[in-house]
Amino acid sequence: MKRLTFAFLMVLFLLIIGACSDTTNSDSSTDSNSSSNTDSGEATETQETVTLNFFHRWPNDPHNQYFKDVVAEFEKENPHIKIETEAVLNDSYKDKVRVLLGTSTNIPDVYFSWSGEFGHNFVRAGKALDLTPYLEEDTEWKNSFVETQLGPFSLDEKQYGAPWAMGGKAFFYNKDIFAELGLEVPKTWDEFITVLDKISATDYTPIAFGNKAPWAVSHYIGTLNQKLVDHEQRMTDYEAATGEFTDPGYVEAMEKLNELSPYFNDSPNSLEHQFAREMFINGQAAMAYLEMGETRLVEPEADFKLGFFDFPTLDNEQGEAGYISGGPEGFMVSATTEHPEEAVAFVKFLTSKEMGEKLLSDVGLFSAIKGAVNESNSTELQREAVDVILNAKGIALWLDTDINISVVDAYLSGAQLMLTGDKTPQDVINDVQKVAESIK
């Protein structure tokens, strides 16, 4: 019996020694809730695994693979942080993110947002974390952004979003067709119409336009509104609480859009934007009003010399000169996240120069970080496209993300009917005015 007792005690002693050895050996495996140090990669026992939910609008490649790579790299550098990603397509994203952020549960820790009113809605609803203290604490991060890209994500002098990609709009044109027809790049509206008339007399379509998803027409409307309505008046009208849209410039803007209608391809409301872009790439159309980021899609496929020109100047312009339509896209952090430090760290990583350079190399989008577009990762034409954005005196944010969604719907549905001849420009603005009044 004594021998058994002694043997038992020896076994127990060895087990205790072994357990102590396991807890002190730096080479041993760690518990699933512990993590590696973010700087050295050495194991620590103080950091528990943190899971962040990340929501964006690109379920397809190359964007989807880009984000997978970014997440993998971030998790490698921050082993205690795990990112769970969900992605849905553009139009579905707009609906789903509003639903998610309209609830008190299941709110993603980090989520994609357009700038302007789209993002401001989340701020007013108390769903967006104020990033101002983090930017003030980390001035290197703050100063890394292209300055003009920060403002569209701010409200009441506080920063709620981190700009990730820059956006701007211009007419892409086929230099070979222009040379063939002896055309000069138009600078004024009258010159523009003259060029369109000359192209119309040939087998070429003057302007490729796909408006099945009517965000496309909103870019025309937003550009024309900016040009034809006084800046302060437009800003007043774009606010839901004060919007009236009674300035005559709004009707004139729709009239100018209607004037372009005969120069579009047939049935633009039935054509997806990407198919209209293909018309341009294939040399069927002389021009297309595209985002500068679409350079990545046009340049490699086009068998012609490609150029850009600004939206032509109108005779009766009331807005600020030198503006382009555009606006940054970026990321916001939930105000209710349980892990704000880790969420902000992920946003910093998303908006780092290294990831910005990768954004252009892998996806073709232009980062909002200074120096991320350079000779090592871009073509001469891409740098020219970036200069269009950087040299603009101001940005008129995308109409469909810069005003109340109900007003947007009235504008876009009305514009589609105007393009088919079922509404007049005045009819469209009458509808917009009624909706603007109803939401005050």
C-alpha positions in Angstrom: 0.0 0.0 0.0 2.9 2.4 0.9 4.5 1.6 -2.4 1.3 2.5 -4.3 1.0 5.7 -2.3 4.6 6.6 -3.0 4.2 5.8 -6.7 1.0 7.9 -6.9 2.7 10.9 -5.3 5.7 10.6 -7.7 3.3 10.6 -10.7 1.5 13.6 -9.3 4.7 15.5 -8.7 5.9 14.8 -12.2 2.6 16.1 -13.6 2.9 19.3 -11.6 6.4 19.8 -12.8 5.4 19.2 -16.4 2.5 21.7 -16.1 4.8 24.4 -14.7 7.3 23.7 -17.4 4.5 24.1 -20.1 3.5 27.5 -18.8 7.0 28.9 -18.7 8.4 27.5 -21.9 8.4 30.2 -24.5 8.5 27.6 -27.3 5.3 25.9 -26.2 1.9 26.2 -27.9 -0.5 28.9 -26.6 -4.2 28.9 -25.8 -6.5 29.7 -28.6 -7.5 33.0 -26.9 -3.9 34.2 -26.6 -2.1 35.9 -29.5 1.2 37.1 -30.9 2.6 40.4 -30.2 1.8 42.8 -33.1 5.3 44.1 -33.3 7.6 41.1 -32.8 5.3 38.1 -33.5 6.3 36.6 -30.0 3.6 35.0 -28.0 1.9 37.0 -25.2 -0.6 35.9 -22.6 -2.4 39.2 -22.1 -4.1 39.6 -25.5 -7.3 37.7 -26.1 -8.5 37.0 -29.6 -10.7 39.8 -31.0 -13.1 39.2 -33.9 -14.1 42.2 -36.1 -16.9 42.1 -38.6 -16.0 43.8 -41.9 -18.6 44.7 -44.5 -17.9 45.9 -48.0 -19.5 46.0 -51.5 -17.2 43.9 -53.7 -18.0 40.1 -53.7 -16.3 39.7 -57.1 -12.7 39.8 -58.2 -10.4 41.6 -58.4 -11.7 43.6 -55.4 -12.7 40.5 -53.4 -9.3 38.9 -53.7 -7.7 42.2 -52.9 -9.6 42.4 -49.6 -8.8 38.7 -48.9 -5.1 39.5 -49.3 -5.3 42.6 -47.2 -7.2 40.8 -44.4 -4.7 37.9 -44.5 -1.7 40.3 -44.2 -3.4 42.3 -41.4 -4.1 39.1 -39.5 -0.6 37.9 -40.0 0.7 41.2 -38.4 -2.0 41.2 -35.7 -2.6 37.5 -34.8 -4.9 38.4 -31.9 -7.4 40.1 -34.4 -9.6 38.0 -36.7 -11.6 39.6 -39.5 -14.9 38.1 -40.6 -15.8 39.6 -44.0 -19.1 39.9 -45.7 -19.6 41.5 -49.2 -22.6 42.2 -51.4 -22.9 44.0 -54.7 -23.2 47.7 -55.1 -27.0 48.3 -55.2 -27.7 45.5 -52.7 -25.1 47.0 -50.5 -26.8 50.3 -50.3 -30.0 48.6 -49.1 -28.4 46.1 -46.7 -26.0 48.5 -45.0 -28.9 50.8 -44.3 -30.8 48.0 -42.7 -27.8 46.8 -40.7 -27.0 50.2 -39.4 -30.6 50.9 -38.7 -30.7 48.2 -36.1 -29.0 48.1 -32.7 -27.6 44.6 -33.2 -25.4 42.9 -35.8 -23.7 46.2 -36.8 -20.4 45.6 -38.6 -17.4 46.9 -36.7 -15.9 48.3 -39.9 -18.0 49.0 -43.0 -17.6 50.6 -46.4 -19.4 54.0 -47.0 -19.7 56.5 -49.7 -18.9 60.1 -48.6 -21.4 62.9 -48.3 -25.0 62.4 -47.2 -24.8 58.6 -47.4 -22.2 58.6 -44.6 -23.7 61.5 -42.8 -26.9 59.4 -42.2 -24.9 57.0 -40.1 -23.4 59.8 -38.1 -26.7 61.3 -37.3 -28.1 57.9 -36.3 -25.2 57.5 -33.9 -23.7 54.6 -35.8 -20.3 56.1 -36.8 -17.4 56.4 -34.4 -15.7 59.8 -34.3 -12.3 59.3 -35.7 -11.0 62.8 -34.9 -9.2 61.8 -31.7 -7.4 59.0 -33.5 -6.3 61.2 -36.3 -5.1 63.9 -33.9 -3.2 61.4 -31.9 -1.6 59.8 -35.0 -0.7 62.9 -37.1 1.3 60.7 -39.5 -1.9 58.9 -40.4 -3.8 62.1 -40.7 -1.2 63.8 -42.9 -1.0 60.8 -45.2 -4.4 61.5 -46.8 -4.9 63.7 -49.9 -6.4 66.8 -48.1 -9.4 67.2 -50.4 -10.5 63.7 -49.7 -11.0 64.1 -45.9 -13.7 66.8 -46.0 -16.5 64.7 -47.7 -16.3 62.3 -44.7 -16.6 65.0 -42.1 -19.6 66.5 -40.4 -19.7 69.4 -37.9 -15.9 69.6 -38.0 -15.5 66.0 -36.9 -14.0 63.2 -39.0 -16.2 60.1 -39.2 -14.7 58.3 -42.2 -11.3 57.4 -43.6 -11.1 58.0 -47.3 -9.7 54.9 -49.1 -10.2 55.5 -52.9 -10.5 58.7 -54.9 -13.2 59.2 -57.6 -13.7 61.7 -60.3 -15.5 62.0 -63.6 -14.5 63.1 -67.1 -15.3 62.4 -70.7 -13.1 59.6 -72.1 -12.7 60.0 -75.8 -11.3 58.0 -78.7 -8.5 60.1 -80.1 -8.4 58.1 -83.3 -12.1 58.8 -84.1 -11.5 62.5 -83.4 -8.5 62.6 -85.7 -10.4 60.7 -88.4 -13.2 63.2 -88.3 -11.0 66.3 -87.8 -12.5 67.1 -84.4 -11.0 69.2 -81.7 -11.7 68.6 -78.0 -14.7 70.8 -77.1 -14.3 73.3 -74.2 -17.7 74.9 -74.3 -21.2 73.5 -74.6 -21.7 74.9 -78.1 -18.5 73.3 -79.2 -19.6 70.1 -77.6 -22.9 70.0 -79.5 -21.1 70.8 -82.8 -18.8 67.8 -82.2 -21.7 65.6 -81.3 -23.6 66.6 -84.5 -20.5 65.8 -86.7 -20.2 62.4 -85.1 -23.9 61.7 -85.5 -23.5 62.0 -89.2 -21.2 59.0 -89.2 -21.7 55.3 -88.1 -20.2 56.1 -84.7 -22.4 56.6 -81.6 -21.4 60.0 -80.1 -21.8 59.0 -76.4 -22.0 55.5 -75.0 -24.4 55.5 -72.0 -25.9 52.7 -70.0 -28.6 53.7 -67.5 -30.3 50.5 -66.5 -28.9 51.1 -63.0 -29.8 54.8 -62.9 -26.9 55.9 -60.7 -25.2 56.5 -64.1 -27.6 59.4 -64.9 -27.1 60.8 -61.5 -23.5 61.7 -62.4 -24.7 63.8 -65.3 -27.4 65.5 -63.2 -24.9 66.1 -60.3 -22.4 67.7 -62.7 -25.0 69.9 -64.4 -26.5 71.0 -61.0 -23.1 72.0 -59.8 -22.5 74.1 -62.9 -25.9 75.8 -63.1 -26.9 76.4 -59.5 -25.1 78.8 -57.1 -22.9 76.8 -54.7 -24.5 78.0 -51.5 -28.0 77.5 -52.8 -27.1 74.0 -53.9 -25.7 73.1 -50.5 -28.9 74.4 -48.9 -31.1 72.4 -51.2 -29.0 69.2 -50.7 -29.8 69.3 -47.0 -33.1 67.5 -46.2 -34.2 70.1 -43.7 -33.8 73.0 -46.0 -34.1 71.6 -49.6 -36.6 73.3 -52.0 -35.0 72.8 -55.5 -36.8 75.9 -56.8 -33.8 77.5 -58.4 -34.2 77.7 -62.1 -30.8 76.1 -62.6 -32.2 72.7 -61.6 -34.7 72.8 -64.6 -32.0 74.1 -66.9 -29.7 71.2 -65.8 -32.4 68.7 -66.8 -32.9 70.5 -70.1 -29.2 70.2 -70.8 -29.3 66.5 -70.0 -32.3 66.1 -72.3 -30.4 68.0 -75.0 -27.8 65.2 -74.9 -30.4 62.4 -75.2 -30.3 62.2 -79.1 -26.6 61.6 -79.0 -26.7 58.6 -76.7 -27.0 55.0 -78.0 -30.5 53.6 -78.4 -32.4 52.6 -75.3 -29.9 53.6 -72.6 -32.3 52.7 -69.9 -32.1 49.0 -71.0 -28.3 49.0 -71.1 -26.0 48.2 -68.2 -23.2 50.7 -67.6 -20.5 48.1 -68.3 -21.9 47.3 -71.7 -21.9 50.9 -72.7 -18.3 51.0 -71.6 -17.7 48.0 -73.9 -19.2 49.9 -76.8 -16.6 52.6 -76.2 -13.8 50.1 -75.8 -14.8 48.4 -79.0 -14.7 51.6 -81.0 -18.4 51.9 -81.6 -18.8 55.1 -79.6 -16.5 58.2 -79.7 -17.0 59.1 -76.1 -18.2 57.9 -72.7 -18.7 59.8 -69.4 -16.7 57.6 -67.1 -15.0 57.5 -63.7 -11.3 58.0 -63.7 -10.8 54.7 -62.0 -12.3 53.0 -65.1 -9.0 53.8 -66.8 -7.9 50.4 -65.6 -10.7 48.7 -67.5 -10.5 50.8 -70.7 -6.8 51.3 -71.4 -5.7 47.6 -71.6 -8.5 46.7 -73.9 -8.8 49.7 -76.2 -7.2 49.5 -79.6 -6.9 53.2 -80.0 -5.4 56.3 -78.4 -7.3 57.2 -75.3 -7.8 60.7 -73.9 -9.9 62.7 -71.3 -11.5 66.1 -71.3 -13.5 68.0 -68.7 -17.2 68.4 -68.9 -17.7 71.4 -71.2 -18.3 74.9 -69.8 -21.9 76.2 -70.1 -22.9 79.8 -70.9 -24.9 80.4 -67.8 -22.8 78.8 -65.1 -23.6 79.9 -61.5 -21.5 77.3 -59.6 -17.9 77.3 -58.6 -15.4 77.0 -61.5 -13.0 74.1 -61.7 -15.2 71.5 -60.0 -15.5 67.9 -61.1 -18.1 65.3 -60.1 -16.6 62.7 -57.9 -15.9 61.9 -54.3 -13.9 59.5 -52.1 -15.1 56.1 -50.9 -13.9 54.9 -47.6 -14.5 53.1 -44.3 -16.3 53.9 -41.1 -16.1 52.3 -37.7 -19.3 51.4 -35.8 -19.9 53.7 -32.8 -21.1 50.6 -30.9 -18.1 48.4 -31.6 -16.7 46.6 -28.6 -13.2 46.9 -30.0 -12.7 50.5 -31.2 -8.9 50.3 -30.9 -8.6 47.2 -33.0 -11.2 48.4 -35.5 -9.3 51.7 -36.0 -6.1 49.7 -36.4 -7.7 47.8 -39.2 -8.9 51.0 -40.9 -5.4 52.4 -40.6 -4.1 49.3 -42.3 -6.7 49.5 -45.1 -5.6 53.2 -45.7 -1.9 52.7 -45.5 0.4 53.7 -48.4 1.4 50.0 -48.8 -2.2 48.9 -49.2 -2.9 51.9 -51.4 -0.1 50.9 -53.8 -1.5 47.4 -53.8 -5.0 48.8 -54.5 -3.8 50.3 -57.8 -1.6 47.3 -58.8 -4.3 44.7 -58.0 -7.5 46.5 -58.6 -6.7 49.7 -60.6 -8.4 52.1 -58.1 -6.6 55.3 -57.0 -5.8 55.4 -53.4 -6.6 58.6 -51.3 -3.2 58.3 -49.8 -0.4 60.7 -50.9 2.2 59.0 -53.1 0.3 55.7 -53.4 0.0 56.3 -57.2 3.5 56.5 -58.6 5.7 55.4 -61.6 6.3 52.0 -60.1 2.7 50.9 -60.1 0.9 53.0 -62.7 0.8 53.9 -66.4 1.3 57.4 -67.7 -2.4 57.5 -68.5 -3.4 56.5 -65.0 -1.2 59.2 -63.6 -2.9 61.6 -66.0 -6.3 60.4 -64.6 -5.2 61.0 -61.1 -4.0 64.5 -62.0 -7.6 65.3 -63.2 -8.8 64.6 -59.6 -5.9 66.3 -57.8 -6.0 69.4 -60.0 -9.7 70.0 -59.5 -10.5 73.0 -57.5 -13.4 71.2 -55.8 -15.5 68.1 -56.0 -19.3 67.9 -56.5 -20.1 64.7 -54.6 -22.0 62.0 -56.5 -25.7 63.1 -56.5 -27.0 59.6 -55.5 -24.9 59.6 -52.3 -25.0 63.4 -51.5 -28.7 64.0 -51.0 -31.6 62.3 -49.3 -32.5 58.9 -50.7 -36.1 59.9 -51.4 -35.0 62.9 -53.4 -32.5 60.7 -55.2 -35.3 58.3 -56.2 -37.4 61.1 -57.5 -34.5 62.4 -59.6 -33.5 59.0 -61.0 -36.9 57.6 -61.9 -37.9 61.0 -63.4 -34.7 61.1 -65.4 -35.3 57.7 -66.9 -38.8 58.7 -67.9 -37.5 61.9 -69.4 -35.0 60.0 -71.5 -37.9 58.0 -73.0 -39.9 61.2 -73.6 -42.5 60.4 -70.9 -41.6 63.4 -68.7 -40.3 66.9 -69.3 -37.4 68.5 -67.4 -40.0 70.6 -65.5 -42.0 67.5 -64.6 -38.9 65.9 -63.1 -38.1 68.9 -61.0 -41.7 69.2 -59.9 -41.5 65.7 -58.5 -38.2 66.5 -56.8 -39.7 69.6 -55.2 -42.7 67.6 -53.9 -40.5 65.0 -52.3 -38.1 67.5 -50.9 -41.0 69.3 -49.2 -42.4 66.0 -47.8 -39.2 65.0 -46.0 -38.6 68.3 -44.2 
